[in-house]
Amino acid sequence: MKKVHKAEAHYELELTDTLGGEANYSWVRRNEITVAKNAADRTLIKLAKKWAGWTSQRCDVSNLGGDCFQIKPTGNNAPCMILFIQPKG
């Protein structure tokens, strides 16, 4: 039986702190994730939030154009961090 390779998309995640609401980069955590090529944006964002530890955290999500996203936690107890998602390559 042949192994079927599904089309995949690879993304880079970049998590950093904020200062005045903007990315500060006094520290950075990076990772890569893989999703199905036809996966919905919501699936990608959900996986990225899980990696950042924000599964139950309400966030503002901005599309920066194409497949690039910016995610900021919101609320009174939200961490002062920002997460960027961009296609690898």
C-alpha positions in Angstrom: 0.0 0.0 0.0 1.4 3.4 -1.0 1.7 6.1 1.6 -0.3 9.2 0.6 1.3 12.6 1.3 -1.2 15.3 2.1 -0.4 18.8 1.1 0.9 20.7 4.2 1.6 24.4 4.9 4.4 25.4 7.3 4.2 28.5 9.5 6.6 30.3 11.8 5.4 31.5 15.2 7.0 34.4 17.0 6.0 35.3 20.6 7.4 38.3 22.3 6.6 41.0 24.9 5.0 44.3 24.3 5.7 47.8 25.5 3.0 50.4 24.9 1.1 47.9 22.9 3.9 47.3 20.3 6.3 44.4 20.0 9.3 45.0 22.2 11.6 42.0 21.5 13.3 42.1 24.9 12.7 38.3 24.7 11.4 36.1 21.9 10.2 32.5 21.6 10.0 31.0 18.1 8.4 27.8 16.8 7.1 26.2 13.6 3.8 24.5 13.1 2.4 22.5 10.2 -1.3 22.4 9.1 -3.1 21.0 6.2 -2.8 23.2 3.1 -6.5 23.8 3.0 -6.9 24.4 6.7 -9.1 27.3 7.8 -7.5 30.4 9.3 -9.3 29.6 12.6 -7.5 26.2 12.8 -4.1 27.9 12.4 -4.9 30.5 15.0 -6.2 27.9 17.4 -3.0 25.9 17.2 -0.8 29.0 17.6 -2.8 30.1 20.7 -2.4 26.6 22.1 1.4 26.8 21.7 1.4 30.2 23.4 -0.6 28.9 26.3 -3.6 31.1 25.5 -6.2 28.4 24.8 -8.9 30.1 27.0 -7.6 33.7 26.6 -9.7 36.1 24.5 -7.6 37.7 21.9 -7.7 40.3 19.1 -6.6 38.8 15.8 -5.5 41.0 12.9 -4.8 39.8 9.4 -1.6 41.5 8.3 -2.1 40.4 4.7 -2.2 37.0 3.0 -1.5 34.3 5.6 0.2 36.6 8.2 -1.6 37.2 11.5 -1.0 39.2 14.7 -2.6 37.9 17.9 -2.9 40.1 21.1 -4.5 38.9 24.3 -7.2 41.2 25.6 -8.9 41.8 29.0 -7.9 43.0 32.5 -5.6 40.1 33.2 -4.2 39.7 29.7 -0.4 39.1 29.4 1.5 41.9 27.7 2.6 39.8 24.8 2.0 39.5 21.1 2.1 36.5 18.7 2.9 36.7 15.0 2.1 34.0 12.5 3.7 34.0 9.0 4.2 31.4 6.3 7.6 29.7 6.3 9.7 30.3 3.3 
